[in-house]
Amino acid sequence: MCAETGTGTCTDVDPHGTVAPASGAPRGPVRTCVGCRATGPRSALLRVVAATTSGSPVLVVDVGRRMPGRGAWLHPDLECLELASRRRAFGRALRLQDRPDESAVREHLEGQATAPGAPVPTVDEGSGLEADGDPMSTLR
């Protein structure tokens, strides 16, 4: 029971009289990753659609999230791609008869991992700062 409202759940009531979900609930569209099955905001997941070339389906990354057709959502992580591939989740999510070619998605994810804007470690190995990452820490 909510201590603030005295009802079964805590909710926020706006001046217009509509009830919004509890403040801890995510705002905006929520999607489920076909690999790990975890939910997340639409902005954090990658949309993948199926295109048909020469009769066999090929997965294409929908960077703008606007391509027509059914889409499957995936965390931009190679582990989630491996899980989705192992579980054959793309075929089910996109309602495909044949197993799709996932090479374009794999190349996209590998390209993101080695992109020029990717973070580079700034701590030299053995400097003592890699223990917890805090330069003011006494844990060395």
TASULWO-V842609 format. One record per residue. RES is the residue in three letters. D_CENTER is the distance of its C-alpha to the mean C-alpha in Angstrom with 1 decimal. Layout:
RES:D_CENTER
RES:D_CENTER
//
This chain:
MET:32.7
CYS:31.7
ALA:34.3
GLU:33.9
THR:34.4
GLY:36.2
THR:34.1
GLY:31.8
THR:28.6
CYS:28.0
THR:27.1
ASP:27.7
VAL:30.4
ASP:30.7
PRO:34.2
HIS:33.8
GLY:33.9
THR:30.4
VAL:28.4
ALA:24.8
PRO:22.5
ALA:22.9
SER:21.8
GLY:19.1
ALA:17.2
PRO:14.1
ARG:15.3
GLY:14.1
PRO:12.2
VAL:9.9
ARG:8.1
THR:7.8
CYS:6.0
VAL:9.4
GLY:9.4
CYS:9.3
ARG:9.8
ALA:8.2
THR:7.6
GLY:6.0
PRO:7.3
ARG:7.4
SER:7.7
ALA:4.5
LEU:3.1
LEU:6.1
ARG:9.0
VAL:11.5
VAL:15.0
ALA:18.2
ALA:21.2
THR:24.6
THR:26.7
SER:30.0
GLY:29.3
SER:26.3
PRO:22.7
VAL:20.4
LEU:16.7
VAL:16.1
VAL:13.1
ASP:13.4
VAL:12.9
GLY:14.7
ARG:13.1
ARG:16.7
MET:17.9
PRO:20.0
GLY:19.4
ARG:17.0
GLY:13.4
ALA:10.8
TRP:7.0
LEU:5.2
HIS:3.0
PRO:5.8
ASP:7.9
LEU:11.2
GLU:11.4
CYS:8.8
LEU:10.8
GLU:13.9
LEU:13.3
ALA:12.6
SER:15.7
ARG:17.7
ARG:17.2
ARG:17.8
ALA:15.0
PHE:14.8
GLY:18.5
ARG:18.2
ALA:15.4
LEU:17.1
ARG:20.6
LEU:21.9
GLN:25.1
ASP:24.7
ARG:22.1
PRO:20.2
ASP:20.3
GLU:17.0
SER:18.6
ALA:17.4
VAL:13.6
ARG:14.8
GLU:16.9
HIS:14.3
LEU:12.0
GLU:15.4
GLY:16.6
GLN:13.8
ALA:14.7
THR:18.3
ALA:18.2
PRO:21.2
GLY:19.2
ALA:17.5
PRO:18.8
VAL:22.0
PRO:23.5
THR:26.5
VAL:28.2
ASP:30.7
GLU:30.8
GLY:33.6
SER:33.9
GLY:33.2
LEU:30.4
GLU:27.7
ALA:28.6
ASP:26.5
GLY:25.8
ASP:28.2
PRO:31.3
MET:33.3
SER:32.7
THR:35.7
LEU:33.7
ARG:34.6
//
